[in-house]
Amino acid sequence: MTIELPTDVVGAAELLADPAYVHAKVRAAGAVEQQVDVTGSAAAAFTVTSRRALPTAQIPPHLRPFVGDRIDVRQVEAWEAPGPDGSRSGTVVVEIAGAPVRVTGRTSLAPVGPTAARVTYDGEVRAAVPLFAAAVEEAAAAAVRGALGTEEAVAARWLAGTHDDAPQGGTAPR
């Protein structure tokens, strides 16, 4: 899955490492509770850890007994320091507490042009649920894709300075 950002790679890294932005994208994905921690800085390596509680409305009814009334999701994105052109790579792990589902993969940030960047997520979903593993994996994958689609929309509004939680003027595109 890819996300297009209307800013250069330096601005994109600043966005991805901004705790206020991370809170906004987690909230936009439907979180009823959330916690965000960012260590490091956009100028070097950084790690973004978010924890969120999501309602299970998007989970098919026959799978809800496996996850309960809400899904507690922990996501960790560990970004390496930038290369000479500002691009960088990293890892992503998404775990759902109380459910035997885990997403692991690689992520990258690359320039698309002087005022555009692309974030790419490439990973796999694994569920250890007898008989229902494929259905649980597909439901989890759909939820992850939906969250990333929401993230792209939030990022565009944030960078344009039109999101309610954006600081005055937003994070300036470069």
HELIX and SHEET records of a PDB file:
HELIX    1   1 VAL A    9  LEU A   16  1                                   8    
HELIX    2   2 PRO A   19  ALA A   28  1                                  10    
HELIX    3   3 THR A   56  GLN A   58  5                                   3    
HELIX    4   4 PRO A   61  PHE A   66  5                                   6    
HELIX    5   5 ALA A  133  ALA A  160  1                                  28    
SHEET    1   A 7 THR A   2  LEU A   5  0                                        
SHEET    2   A 7 ALA A 116  ALA A 127 -1                                        
SHEET    3   A 7 VAL A 101  GLY A 113 -1                                        
SHEET    4   A 7 ARG A  88  ALA A  97 -1                                        
SHEET    5   A 7 ARG A  70  TRP A  79 -1                                        
SHEET    6   A 7 PHE A  46  PRO A  55 -1                                        
SHEET    7   A 7 GLU A  33  GLY A  40 -1                                        
END                                                                             
